[in-house]
Amino acid sequence: MCDEDNRNTGLATRAVHGSTTRDAHGSPYTPIYNTTTFAFESTADLLDVIDGKRRGALYTRYGLNPTIFALEETLAGLEGAEAAWAFCSGMAAEAALFLTHGRQGIVCIGEAYGGTLELLGAQLPQLGIRTHFLLDSELDQLEALLDDGVRLVFLETPSNPTLALLDIRAIAERAHARGALVAVDNTFASPVNQRPLELGADIVMHSATKYLGGHSDLTAGALMGSKALLAPVWDWRKNLGSMIAPETAALLSRSLRTLVVRVRQHNASAQAVAEAMARHPRVARVFYPGLPSFVGHDLARRQMHGFGGMLTLEVRGSGADATRVADRLRLFALAPSLGGAESLVTQPCTTTHHGISAQERARRGISDAMLRLSVGLEDTADLLADLEQALS
Ligand code: PLP
């Protein structure tokens, strides 16, 4: 399928047919070119690729490898982007984004993944990059920071672990009015449930380790956006050496073919689990964008196409009670990741937010009795039975 045809198809079709490169034997998908370098017929031919006159395979660390080209075409199609770059991890994608577009200052709005907060709070300032953090309740300070020269707004929505939502369109309008770019970590939602570029964001970032990979068996990252904004990221990725390996690229391409059906099932099961937990006498609160009682529900209906597979519940009782529930779950494995076929549970105060003081957790609305669930692809009835036995 040619690029142009592909762009006009639905998301599931793009997920299956995103890759346009076929080999000489007619393989329907691009094979794994597990090679570091590629040979040329002549120096003139080699120079055409080096000088960018034609896209060709050259050297895998540069991303100039057919298996990586195929993956990137699919990734771009899924977010409705002109271009995509693949990386060896979500953090590698973020680092390249910040080093390219964040050198004049970055403001991170709302909650974000712990590694993001550490990179922004501890490492980038060592390079002289100014970084700022605004909670949703402090958004009135955004214009002052942008007027002071900050050029990149970074946000994650829904975010970890309270599933709090941010209004991408409203933030993009405010940032663009001051000449700043907006990048969104779309890991929790996946492009099936939310496409930030359609809402006005400039760049989308993914930890492809999660829903895009979908099987807890690969580590990868991605950036999607316009050719103009992604072009300067290329050199940072190349020289930081943060390229995805061809075998991982092929595995991720394989996973993307089922992304849409997987995410729809995650959504349906998480909605059922959220509704059951909201009625459970041992559960004080459920945080899930698909519940009409959830504070961000109206915004979720406006900017999301599905409510996702992640939810957080607050057990009635103490942090120790929540720990007991987590330890008693059998189908939900106690592991700090998300987006795989298997269901996972984490207690934020013992994992993702363990390094943050109890006071700061409270300021961010994160209680010790919270359990974050990544609802997998098992039968929903079995997941509900597992939660029931652990809570009882
Ligand atoms: N963004 C989010 C929302 C995440 O959950 C994670 C990892 O958990 C990352 C970024 C970092 O991704 P990776 O582990 O692939 O580097």
Boltz pocket constraint, residues with backbone or C-beta under 6 A from the ligand:
constraints:
  - pocket:
      binder: B
      contacts: [[A, 89], [A, 90], [A, 91], [A, 92], [A, 113], [A, 115], [A, 156], [A, 185], [A, 187], [A, 188], [A, 206], [A, 207], [A, 208], [A, 209], [A, 219], [A, 220], [A, 221], [A, 336], [A, 337]]
      max_distance: 6.0
